[in-house]
Amino acid sequence: MFKVEHIITNLFYILLMFGLIVPALGQGEKEEDLIGHWTFENGVELEDHTGHFGDIELRGAEVKDGKLHIGDNKWGLTTGYKGPQIGPDKTLVTWLYLDDLNIRRGATLAVNRSSSDRFDAIVYAERHEKHWMAGSSFFRRTPNVAYGKAESETGKLIQIAISYENENDMAKIMIYRNGEIIGDYTLGPIVSWVEGDVEALFGPRALIGGTAHGWVIARVEDARIYNAVLSEKEINNLEVDTLDVEAKGKLTTRWATIKTR
């Protein structure tokens, strides 16, 4: 068995060296609807792996150890989106480590309109301290409710996901923390964004007239935008920083299947 695994591993690296297999991100759930994905890993720190957004512009934020470090007036954004209309159905997902429970009103990921005040975002502690919410312009899709439990620990990896579903032109919103539903409501008009008038933000919840609004002190491990509603089961099936290796041709394998002893 050892010899077989050793041979397979050596073959894998030979094929990788000659470009016969190339890395691609495989998420297992609605991969075809993934339109923005950032893992901040070495060599692709600022890249959107789907190719729809341009590289992240760092505005004081830093990428270290495969994580985007955002904080007070330390943030990033990416523009130049070239892809399908975003929404009205969509899901925002981030994995992160909170490093300060008390700073407020920022977002680990926001979809923001470049030309005017229109955003949806994974917002921390805007209306209620230490609680997550679906942030939106003028609170149109944000009720004054403290969903879930207040955050009480720093430095722990958590997943926050928010889905938006078109329900008779209203936004049906589901908020998840570590795969568990903490918010479920319908409120406000559902909206969309188009190529050339959208940016993704990391740190502020909105960017209006060149001014960034709100901060969150955290390290973002993985951030994604899906152009579809992910179910509770699909959200639970997502894996942080999942990486597939796909072949040019018929060979397909996964990093996870290649093991050495």
LUMTIVO-844667 format. One record per residue: x, y, z of N, C-alpha, C, O in turn. Coordinates in steps of 0.2 Angstrom, whole numbers, plus 5000, padded with zeros to 4 digits. Example, Ala and Ser with C-alpha at 12.3 -4.5 7.8 and 13.67 -1.06 7.14 Angstrom:
<marzas>
[marza [5066 4972 5039] [5062 4978 5039] [5066 4984 5039] [5071 4983 5042]]
[marza [5064 4989 5035] [5068 4995 5036] [5064 5000 5039] [5067 5006 5040]]
</marzas>
This chain:
<marzas>
[marza [5004 4994 5000] [5000 5000 5000] [5004 5006 5000] [5003 5011 4996]]
[marza [5010 5006 5004] [5014 5012 5004] [5017 5013 4998] [5017 5019 4996]]
[marza [5019 5008 4994] [5022 5009 4987] [5017 5012 4983] [5019 5017 4979]]
[marza [5011 5010 4983] [5006 5013 4978] [5005 5020 4980] [5005 5024 4975]]
[marza [5004 5022 4986] [5003 5029 4988] [5009 5033 4986] [5008 5039 4984]]
[marza [5015 5030 4987] [5021 5034 4985] [5021 5035 4978] [5023 5041 4976]]
[marza [5019 5030 4974] [5019 5031 4967] [5014 5036 4964] [5016 5041 4960]]
[marza [5008 5036 4967] [5003 5041 4966] [5005 5048 4967] [5004 5052 4964]]
[marza [5008 5049 4973] [5010 5055 4975] [5015 5058 4971] [5015 5064 4969]]
[marza [5020 5054 4969] [5025 5056 4964] [5023 5058 4958] [5025 5063 4954]]
[marza [5018 5054 4955] [5015 5055 4949] [5011 5062 4949] [5011 5066 4944]]
[marza [5008 5063 4954] [5004 5069 4955] [5008 5075 4955] [5007 5080 4951]]
[marza [5014 5075 4958] [5018 5081 4958] [5022 5082 4951] [5023 5088 4949]]
[marza [5023 5076 4947] [5026 5077 4941] [5021 5080 4936] [5022 5085 4932]]
[marza [5014 5078 4937] [5009 5081 4932] [5008 5088 4934] [5007 5092 4929]]
[marza [5008 5090 4940] [5008 5097 4942] [5013 5101 4940] [5012 5107 4937]]
[marza [5019 5098 4940] [5025 5102 4937] [5025 5104 4930] [5027 5109 4928]]
[marza [5022 5099 4926] [5021 5100 4919] [5015 5103 4917] [5013 5104 4911]]
[marza [5011 5105 4922] [5005 5109 4920] [4999 5105 4918] [4994 5107 4915]]
[marza [4999 5098 4919] [4994 5094 4917] [4988 5093 4921] [4983 5091 4920]]
[marza [4989 5096 4927] [4984 5097 4932] [4984 5104 4935] [4990 5106 4936]]
[marza [4979 5107 4936] [4979 5114 4938] [4974 5114 4944] [4969 5111 4944]]
[marza [4976 5119 4949] [4971 5120 4955] [4965 5123 4953] [4965 5128 4949]]
[marza [4959 5121 4956] [4953 5124 4955] [4949 5123 4961] [4950 5118 4965]]
[marza [4945 5128 4963] [4942 5127 4970] [4935 5124 4969] [4931 5125 4965]]
[marza [4934 5118 4973] [4928 5114 4972] [4925 5115 4979] [4928 5113 4984]]
[marza [4919 5117 4979] [4915 5118 4985] [4910 5113 4987] [4908 5112 4992]]
[marza [4908 5108 4982] [4904 5103 4983] [4896 5105 4983] [4892 5101 4981]]
[marza [4895 5111 4984] [4888 5113 4984] [4887 5120 4980] [4890 5125 4981]]
[marza [4883 5119 4975] [4881 5125 4970] [4888 5128 4968] [4888 5134 4967]]
[marza [4893 5124 4966] [4899 5127 4964] [4898 5131 4957] [4902 5136 4956]]
[marza [4893 5129 4953] [4892 5133 4947] [4889 5140 4948] [4889 5144 4944]]
[marza [4887 5141 4954] [4884 5147 4956] [4889 5152 4960] [4887 5157 4962]]
[marza [4895 5149 4961] [4900 5153 4965] [4903 5158 4960] [4906 5157 4955]]
[marza [4902 5165 4962] [4904 5170 4958] [4909 5175 4961] [4911 5180 4958]]
[marza [4911 5173 4967] [4916 5177 4971] [4919 5172 4976] [4915 5170 4980]]
[marza [4926 5171 4976] [4929 5167 4981] [4936 5169 4983] [4940 5170 4978]]
[marza [4937 5171 4989] [4944 5173 4991] [4946 5168 4997] [4942 5168 5002]]
[marza [4952 5166 4997] [4955 5161 5002] [4961 5164 5005] [4963 5162 5010]]
[marza [4964 5169 5002] [4970 5173 5005] [4976 5169 5006] [4980 5170 5010]]
[marza [4976 5163 5002] [4982 5159 5003] [4988 5161 4999] [4988 5165 4995]]
[marza [4994 5159 5001] [5000 5160 4998] [5000 5160 4991] [4998 5154 4988]]
[marza [5002 5165 4987] [5002 5165 4980] [4996 5167 4977] [4996 5169 4971]]
[marza [4990 5167 4980] [4984 5169 4977] [4980 5174 4983] [4974 5174 4983]]
[marza [4984 5178 4986] [4982 5181 4992] [4976 5186 4991] [4971 5186 4994]]
[marza [4977 5189 4985] [4972 5195 4983] [4967 5193 4978] [4963 5197 4975]]
[marza [4967 5187 4976] [4964 5184 4970] [4957 5182 4971] [4956 5179 4976]]
[marza [4952 5183 4967] [4945 5180 4967] [4946 5174 4962] [4948 5174 4956]]
[marza [4945 5168 4965] [4947 5162 4962] [4942 5160 4956] [4943 5156 4952]]
[marza [4936 5164 4956] [4931 5163 4950] [4933 5167 4944] [4931 5166 4939]]
[marza [4938 5172 4945] [4940 5177 4940] [4935 5182 4938] [4936 5186 4933]]
[marza [4930 5183 4942] [4925 5188 4941] [4927 5195 4943] [4925 5200 4940]]
[marza [4930 5195 4949] [4932 5202 4952] [4940 5203 4951] [4943 5198 4950]]
[marza [4942 5209 4951] [4949 5210 4951] [4952 5209 4957] [4949 5207 4962]]
[marza [4959 5210 4958] [4962 5208 4964] [4960 5213 4969] [4958 5219 4968]]
[marza [4960 5211 4976] [4958 5215 4981] [4963 5221 4982] [4969 5220 4982]]
[marza [4961 5227 4983] [4965 5233 4984] [4965 5234 4992] [4960 5235 4995]]
[marza [4971 5233 4995] [4972 5234 5002] [4972 5241 5004] [4976 5245 5002]]
[marza [4967 5243 5009] [4967 5250 5012] [4969 5249 5019] [4965 5251 5023]]
[marza [4975 5247 5020] [4977 5246 5027] [4977 5239 5030] [4980 5237 5034]]
[marza [4973 5235 5027] [4972 5228 5029] [4978 5224 5026] [4982 5227 5022]]
[marza [4980 5219 5029] [4985 5215 5028] [4983 5207 5027] [4978 5205 5030]]
[marza [4987 5204 5022] [4986 5197 5022] [4992 5193 5025] [4998 5194 5023]]
[marza [4991 5189 5030] [4996 5185 5033] [4993 5178 5035] [4988 5178 5037]]
[marza [4998 5173 5034] [4996 5167 5036] [4989 5164 5033] [4985 5161 5036]]
[marza [4988 5166 5027] [4982 5164 5023] [4976 5167 5026] [4970 5164 5025]]
[marza [4976 5173 5029] [4970 5176 5032] [4971 5184 5030] [4976 5187 5030]]
[marza [4965 5187 5029] [4964 5194 5028] [4963 5197 5035] [4958 5196 5038]]
[marza [4968 5201 5037] [4968 5205 5043] [4964 5212 5042] [4967 5216 5039]]
[marza [4958 5213 5045] [4955 5219 5044] [4954 5222 5051] [4953 5218 5056]]
[marza [4953 5229 5052] [4953 5232 5058] [4950 5239 5058] [4947 5241 5053]]
[marza [4952 5243 5063] [4949 5250 5063] [4953 5254 5057] [4959 5255 5058]]
[marza [4949 5256 5052] [4952 5259 5046] [4957 5255 5043] [4962 5258 5039]]
[marza [4956 5248 5043] [4961 5244 5039] [4956 5239 5036] [4953 5235 5039]]
[marza [4956 5240 5029] [4950 5236 5025] [4953 5235 5018] [4958 5237 5016]]
[marza [4949 5232 5014] [4950 5231 5007] [4944 5231 5003] [4938 5230 5006]]
[marza [4945 5231 4997] [4939 5231 4992] [4942 5228 4985] [4948 5228 4984]]
[marza [4937 5226 4981] [4939 5223 4975] [4933 5226 4970] [4927 5225 4971]]
[marza [4935 5228 4964] [4931 5231 4959] [4932 5227 4952] [4935 5222 4952]]
[marza [4930 5230 4947] [4931 5227 4940] [4927 5221 4939] [4929 5216 4936]]
[marza [4921 5220 4943] [4917 5214 4942] [4915 5213 4935] [4912 5217 4932]]
[marza [4916 5207 4932] [4914 5205 4926] [4911 5198 4926] [4914 5193 4926]]
[marza [4904 5198 4927] [4901 5192 4928] [4893 5193 4927] [4891 5198 4926]]
[marza [4889 5188 4929] [4882 5189 4929] [4880 5193 4934] [4883 5195 4939]]
[marza [4873 5196 4933] [4870 5200 4938] [4870 5196 4944] [4869 5190 4945]]
[marza [4872 5200 4950] [4872 5197 4956] [4865 5198 4960] [4863 5204 4961]]
[marza [4862 5193 4961] [4855 5193 4964] [4850 5193 4959] [4852 5193 4953]]
[marza [4844 5193 4961] [4842 5195 4968] [4843 5189 4973] [4844 5190 4978]]
[marza [4843 5183 4970] [4845 5177 4975] [4852 5177 4975] [4856 5177 4971]]
[marza [4854 5176 4982] [4862 5176 4983] [4863 5173 4990] [4858 5173 4994]]
[marza [4869 5171 4991] [4871 5169 4998] [4878 5172 4999] [4883 5171 4995]]
[marza [4879 5175 5005] [4886 5177 5007] [4888 5173 5012] [4885 5171 5017]]
[marza [4895 5171 5012] [4898 5166 5017] [4905 5169 5019] [4909 5171 5014]]
[marza [4906 5169 5025] [4913 5170 5027] [4915 5166 5033] [4910 5164 5037]]
[marza [4921 5164 5033] [4924 5160 5039] [4929 5165 5042] [4933 5168 5039]]
[marza [4929 5166 5049] [4933 5172 5052] [4934 5170 5059] [4931 5166 5062]]
[marza [4939 5174 5061] [4941 5174 5068] [4940 5181 5071] [4943 5186 5068]]
[marza [4935 5182 5075] [4934 5189 5078] [4940 5190 5083] [4942 5186 5087]]
[marza [4943 5196 5083] [4949 5198 5087] [4947 5204 5092] [4951 5205 5096]]
[marza [4941 5207 5091] [4939 5212 5096] [4931 5211 5096] [4928 5212 5091]]
[marza [4928 5210 5102] [4921 5209 5102] [4917 5216 5102] [4911 5216 5101]]
[marza [4921 5221 5104] [4917 5228 5105] [4917 5233 5100] [4913 5237 5100]]
[marza [4921 5232 5095] [4920 5237 5089] [4914 5235 5085] [4912 5229 5085]]
[marza [4911 5240 5082] [4904 5239 5079] [4904 5242 5072] [4907 5246 5070]]
[marza [4898 5239 5069] [4896 5242 5062] [4900 5240 5056] [4898 5243 5051]]
[marza [4904 5235 5057] [4908 5233 5051] [4906 5227 5048] [4901 5224 5051]]
[marza [4909 5225 5042] [4906 5219 5039] [4912 5214 5037] [4917 5217 5035]]
[marza [4912 5208 5038] [4917 5204 5035] [4916 5203 5027] [4921 5201 5024]]
[marza [4910 5204 5025] [4910 5204 5017] [4903 5208 5016] [4898 5207 5019]]
[marza [4904 5212 5011] [4898 5216 5008] [4898 5217 5001] [4903 5217 4998]]
[marza [4892 5217 4998] [4891 5218 4991] [4889 5225 4990] [4883 5226 4993]]
[marza [4892 5229 4987] [4891 5237 4987] [4890 5239 4980] [4894 5238 4976]]
[marza [4885 5244 4980] [4884 5247 4973] [4889 5253 4973] [4890 5257 4978]]
[marza [4893 5254 4967] [4898 5259 4967] [4895 5266 4966] [4898 5271 4969]]
[marza [4889 5266 4963] [4887 5273 4961] [4882 5276 4966] [4880 5282 4965]]
[marza [4880 5272 4971] [4875 5275 4976] [4875 5270 4982] [4878 5265 4982]]
[marza [4870 5272 4987] [4870 5269 4993] [4865 5263 4992] [4859 5263 4993]]
[marza [4868 5257 4990] [4865 5250 4990] [4870 5245 4992] [4875 5244 4989]]
[marza [4868 5242 4998] [4873 5236 5000] [4869 5231 5004] [4864 5232 5007]]
[marza [4871 5225 5003] [4870 5219 5008] [4876 5217 5011] [4881 5216 5007]]
[marza [4876 5215 5017] [4882 5214 5020] [4881 5209 5026] [4876 5209 5030]]
[marza [4887 5205 5028] [4887 5201 5034] [4890 5206 5039] [4896 5207 5040]]
[marza [4886 5209 5043] [4888 5215 5048] [4888 5212 5055] [4884 5208 5057]]
[marza [4893 5215 5058] [4894 5213 5066] [4892 5219 5070] [4895 5225 5069]]
[marza [4887 5218 5074] [4886 5223 5080] [4884 5230 5078] [4887 5235 5080]]
[marza [4880 5231 5073] [4878 5238 5071] [4872 5240 5075] [4872 5245 5079]]
[marza [4866 5236 5075] [4860 5238 5079] [4861 5235 5086] [4858 5238 5091]]
[marza [4864 5229 5087] [4864 5226 5094] [4872 5224 5095] [4874 5220 5091]]
[marza [4875 5226 5100] [4882 5224 5101] [4883 5217 5102] [4879 5213 5105]]
[marza [4888 5214 5099] [4890 5207 5099] [4886 5202 5095] [4886 5196 5096]]
[marza [4881 5205 5091] [4877 5201 5087] [4878 5202 5080] [4880 5207 5077]]
[marza [4877 5197 5076] [4877 5197 5069] [4871 5199 5066] [4865 5197 5069]]
[marza [4871 5202 5060] [4865 5204 5056] [4866 5204 5049] [4871 5205 5046]]
[marza [4860 5204 5045] [4861 5206 5038] [4860 5213 5037] [4855 5216 5037]]
[marza [4866 5216 5036] [4866 5224 5035] [4863 5226 5029] [4864 5222 5024]]
[marza [4860 5232 5028] [4857 5234 5022] [4857 5242 5022] [4856 5245 5028]]
[marza [4857 5245 5016] [4856 5252 5016] [4849 5254 5019] [4844 5252 5017]]
[marza [4850 5259 5024] [4844 5262 5027] [4840 5256 5031] [4834 5257 5032]]
[marza [4843 5251 5033] [4840 5245 5036] [4834 5242 5033] [4829 5240 5036]]
[marza [4834 5243 5026] [4828 5241 5022] [4827 5233 5023] [4821 5231 5023]]
[marza [4832 5229 5024] [4832 5222 5025] [4835 5220 5031] [4837 5214 5032]]
[marza [4834 5225 5036] [4837 5223 5043] [4832 5225 5048] [4832 5231 5050]]
[marza [4829 5220 5051] [4825 5222 5057] [4829 5223 5063] [4834 5221 5064]]
[marza [4825 5227 5068] [4829 5229 5074] [4828 5223 5079] [4825 5223 5084]]
[marza [4831 5217 5078] [4831 5211 5082] [4838 5209 5083] [4842 5208 5078]]
[marza [4839 5206 5089] [4846 5203 5091] [4845 5196 5089] [4843 5192 5094]]
[marza [4848 5194 5084] [4847 5187 5082] [4853 5183 5085] [4859 5185 5085]]
[marza [4851 5177 5087] [4856 5172 5090] [4859 5175 5097] [4856 5179 5100]]
[marza [4864 5171 5099] [4867 5173 5105] [4873 5178 5104] [4876 5179 5099]]
[marza [4874 5182 5109] [4880 5187 5108] [4886 5184 5108] [4887 5179 5112]]
[marza [4891 5186 5104] [4897 5183 5104] [4901 5184 5110] [4901 5190 5113]]
[marza [4905 5179 5113] [4908 5180 5119] [4915 5178 5119] [4919 5178 5124]]
[marza [4918 5176 5113] [4925 5173 5113] [4928 5176 5107] [4925 5178 5102]]
[marza [4934 5178 5108] [4939 5180 5102] [4943 5174 5100] [4944 5169 5103]]
[marza [4946 5175 5094] [4951 5170 5091] [4948 5163 5090] [4952 5158 5089]]
[marza [4942 5162 5089] [4939 5156 5087] [4936 5156 5080] [4932 5161 5079]]
[marza [4937 5151 5076] [4935 5151 5069] [4927 5150 5069] [4925 5145 5072]]
[marza [4924 5154 5066] [4916 5154 5065] [4914 5155 5058] [4918 5158 5054]]
[marza [4909 5152 5056] [4906 5153 5049] [4900 5157 5050] [4895 5155 5054]]
[marza [4899 5162 5046] [4893 5166 5046] [4890 5166 5038] [4894 5168 5034]]
[marza [4884 5164 5037] [4881 5164 5031] [4875 5167 5031] [4871 5167 5035]]
[marza [4873 5171 5025] [4867 5174 5025] [4864 5173 5018] [4867 5175 5013]]
[marza [4858 5170 5017] [4855 5169 5011] [4849 5174 5009] [4846 5176 5014]]
[marza [4848 5176 5003] [4843 5181 5001] [4839 5177 4996] [4842 5175 4990]]
[marza [4833 5177 4996] [4828 5174 4992] [4823 5178 4989] [4819 5182 4994]]
[marza [4821 5179 4983] [4816 5183 4980] [4809 5180 4982] [4808 5174 4979]]
[marza [4805 5183 4986] [4799 5181 4988] [4794 5186 4986] [4792 5191 4991]]
[marza [4791 5186 4980] [4787 5192 4978] [4790 5198 4978] [4787 5203 4981]]
[marza [4796 5199 4976] [4800 5205 4976] [4802 5207 4983] [4805 5213 4984]]
[marza [4801 5203 4988] [4803 5205 4995] [4809 5200 4996] [4810 5195 4993]]
[marza [4813 5202 5001] [4819 5198 5003] [4817 5193 5008] [4816 5196 5014]]
[marza [4817 5187 5007] [4817 5182 5012] [4824 5180 5014] [4828 5178 5010]]
[marza [4826 5182 5020] [4833 5181 5023] [4834 5176 5028] [4830 5176 5033]]
[marza [4839 5172 5027] [4841 5167 5032] [4848 5169 5035] [4852 5170 5031]]
[marza [4849 5169 5041] [4855 5170 5044] [4858 5164 5048] [4854 5161 5052]]
[marza [4864 5162 5046] [4867 5156 5049] [4873 5157 5053] [4877 5161 5051]]
[marza [4874 5154 5059] [4880 5154 5062] [4883 5147 5063] [4879 5143 5067]]
[marza [4888 5145 5061] [4891 5138 5061] [4886 5133 5059] [4885 5128 5062]]
[marza [4882 5135 5053] [4877 5131 5050] [4870 5130 5054] [4866 5127 5051]]
[marza [4870 5134 5059] [4863 5134 5063] [4859 5140 5061] [4862 5146 5061]]
[marza [4853 5140 5060] [4849 5146 5058] [4848 5150 5065] [4846 5148 5070]]
[marza [4850 5156 5064] [4849 5161 5070] [4844 5167 5068] [4842 5170 5072]]
[marza [4842 5167 5062] [4838 5172 5059] [4834 5170 5053] [4837 5167 5049]]
[marza [4827 5172 5053] [4823 5169 5047] [4817 5174 5047] [4813 5175 5051]]
[marza [4817 5179 5042] [4812 5184 5041] [4812 5186 5034] [4816 5184 5030]]
[marza [4807 5190 5032] [4806 5193 5026] [4804 5200 5027] [4800 5202 5030]]
[marza [4809 5204 5024] [4808 5211 5025] [4811 5215 5019] [4817 5213 5016]]
[marza [4808 5220 5016] [4811 5225 5012] [4812 5223 5005] [4811 5217 5003]]
[marza [4813 5227 5000] [4814 5225 4993] [4820 5221 4992] [4825 5223 4995]]
[marza [4820 5216 4988] [4826 5212 4986] [4829 5216 4981] [4826 5219 4976]]
[marza [4836 5216 4980] [4839 5220 4975] [4845 5216 4972] [4846 5210 4974]]
[marza [4848 5219 4967] [4853 5216 4963] [4858 5221 4961] [4857 5227 4962]]
[marza [4864 5218 4958] [4869 5222 4956] [4872 5220 4949] [4871 5214 4948]]
[marza [4874 5225 4945] [4876 5223 4938] [4884 5224 4937] [4887 5228 4941]]
[marza [4886 5221 4932] [4893 5222 4930] [4895 5230 4929] [4891 5233 4927]]
[marza [4900 5232 4932] [4902 5239 4931] [4900 5243 4937] [4902 5249 4937]]
[marza [4895 5241 4941] [4893 5245 4946] [4892 5241 4953] [4887 5242 4957]]
[marza [4897 5237 4954] [4897 5233 4960] [4904 5232 4963] [4909 5232 4959]]
[marza [4905 5232 4969] [4912 5230 4973] [4910 5226 4979] [4905 5226 4982]]
[marza [4915 5222 4980] [4915 5218 4986] [4920 5221 4991] [4925 5223 4990]]
[marza [4917 5222 4998] [4921 5225 5003] [4922 5221 5009] [4919 5216 5010]]
[marza [4928 5222 5012] [4930 5218 5017] [4932 5222 5023] [4938 5225 5023]]
[marza [4928 5223 5028] [4929 5228 5033] [4924 5233 5035] [4920 5232 5040]]
[marza [4922 5237 5030] [4917 5242 5031] [4910 5238 5028] [4911 5234 5024]]
[marza [4904 5240 5031] [4898 5238 5028] [4896 5241 5022] [4892 5238 5018]]
[marza [4899 5247 5021] [4897 5251 5014] [4902 5256 5013] [4906 5258 5017]]
[marza [4902 5258 5006] [4907 5263 5004] [4903 5268 5000] [4900 5266 4994]]
[marza [4902 5274 5003] [4897 5278 5000] [4901 5285 4998] [4903 5288 5003]]
[marza [4901 5287 4992] [4905 5293 4990] [4912 5293 4993] [4915 5298 4994]]
[marza [4915 5287 4992] [4922 5287 4994] [4923 5286 5002] [4929 5285 5004]]
[marza [4918 5286 5006] [4919 5285 5013] [4917 5278 5015] [4911 5276 5014]]
[marza [4921 5275 5019] [4920 5268 5022] [4916 5269 5028] [4918 5273 5032]]
[marza [4911 5265 5029] [4907 5265 5035] [4907 5259 5039] [4905 5253 5037]]
[marza [4910 5259 5045] [4910 5254 5050] [4916 5250 5049] [4919 5249 5044]]
[marza [4918 5247 5055] [4924 5242 5055] [4922 5236 5059] [4918 5236 5063]]
[marza [4926 5231 5058] [4926 5225 5062] [4933 5222 5062] [4937 5222 5057]]
[marza [4936 5221 5068] [4942 5218 5069] [4942 5211 5069] [4940 5207 5074]]
[marza [4945 5208 5064] [4944 5201 5063] [4950 5198 5058] [4953 5202 5054]]
[marza [4950 5192 5057] [4954 5189 5052] [4950 5184 5048] [4947 5180 5050]]
[marza [4949 5186 5041] [4945 5182 5037] [4948 5177 5034] [4953 5178 5030]]
[marza [4946 5171 5035] [4949 5165 5032] [4947 5163 5025] [4951 5161 5021]]
[marza [4941 5164 5024] [4937 5162 5017] [4931 5166 5016] [4927 5167 5021]]
[marza [4930 5169 5010] [4924 5173 5009] [4921 5171 5002] [4925 5170 4997]]
[marza [4915 5171 5002] [4912 5168 4996] [4905 5172 4994] [4902 5174 4999]]
[marza [4904 5173 4988] [4897 5175 4985] [4894 5170 4981] [4897 5168 4976]]
[marza [4889 5167 4982] [4885 5163 4978] [4879 5166 4975] [4876 5170 4978]]
[marza [4878 5165 4968] [4873 5168 4965] [4866 5164 4965] [4863 5163 4960]]
[marza [4865 5161 4971] [4859 5157 4972] [4858 5156 4980] [4862 5158 4984]]
[marza [4852 5154 4981] [4851 5153 4989] [4853 5146 4991] [4852 5141 4988]]
[marza [4858 5146 4995] [4860 5139 4998] [4856 5137 5004] [4854 5141 5008]]
[marza [4854 5131 5004] [4850 5128 5009] [4854 5127 5016] [4860 5128 5016]]
[marza [4850 5126 5021] [4854 5124 5027] [4859 5118 5027] [4864 5118 5029]]
[marza [4856 5113 5023] [4861 5107 5022] [4867 5109 5018] [4872 5107 5019]]
[marza [4866 5113 5013] [4871 5115 5008] [4876 5119 5012] [4882 5118 5011]]
[marza [4874 5124 5016] [4879 5128 5020] [4883 5123 5025] [4889 5125 5026]]
[marza [4879 5118 5028] [4883 5114 5032] [4888 5110 5029] [4893 5107 5032]]
[marza [4887 5108 5022] [4891 5104 5018] [4898 5108 5016] [4902 5105 5013]]
[marza [4898 5115 5016] [4903 5119 5014] [4909 5117 5019] [4909 5116 5025]]
[marza [4915 5118 5016] [4921 5117 5019] [4926 5123 5018] [4927 5125 5012]]
[marza [4929 5125 5023] [4933 5131 5023] [4939 5129 5019] [4942 5124 5020]]
[marza [4941 5134 5014] [4947 5133 5010] [4948 5126 5006] [4953 5124 5005]]
[marza [4942 5124 5004] [4942 5117 5001] [4946 5118 4994] [4945 5123 4990]]
[marza [4950 5114 4992] [4954 5114 4986] [4954 5108 4982] [4956 5103 4985]]
[marza [4951 5108 4976] [4951 5102 4972] [4957 5103 4967] [4960 5109 4966]]
[marza [4959 5098 4964] [4964 5098 4958] [4961 5094 4952] [4959 5089 4953]]
[marza [4960 5098 4947] [4957 5096 4941] [4962 5095 4936] [4966 5099 4935]]
[marza [4961 5090 4932] [4966 5088 4926] [4964 5092 4920] [4958 5093 4919]]
[marza [4969 5093 4916] [4967 5095 4909] [4966 5088 4905] [4971 5085 4903]]
[marza [4960 5086 4904] [4959 5080 4901] [4954 5076 4905] [4949 5079 4908]]
[marza [4955 5070 4906] [4951 5065 4910] [4953 5064 4917] [4949 5062 4921]]
[marza [4959 5066 4919] [4961 5064 4926] [4959 5069 4931] [4960 5075 4930]]
[marza [4956 5067 4936] [4953 5071 4941] [4955 5068 4948] [4953 5062 4949]]
[marza [4957 5072 4952] [4959 5069 4959] [4958 5075 4964] [4956 5081 4962]]
[marza [4958 5074 4970] [4957 5079 4976] [4964 5078 4980] [4967 5073 4981]]
[marza [4965 5084 4983] [4971 5084 4987] [4970 5080 4993] [4974 5076 4996]]
[marza [4963 5079 4995] [4962 5075 5001] [4963 5068 5000] [4963 5064 5005]]
[marza [4963 5066 4994] [4963 5059 4993] [4970 5057 4992] [4972 5051 4992]]
[marza [4975 5061 4992] [4982 5059 4991] [4985 5060 4998] [4986 5065 5001]]
[marza [4987 5054 5001] [4990 5053 5007] [4996 5050 5007] [4998 5045 5004]]
[marza [5001 5052 5012] [5007 5049 5012] [5008 5047 5020] [5004 5050 5024]]
[marza [5012 5042 5021] [5013 5040 5028] [5020 5040 5030] [5022 5038 5035]]
</marzas>
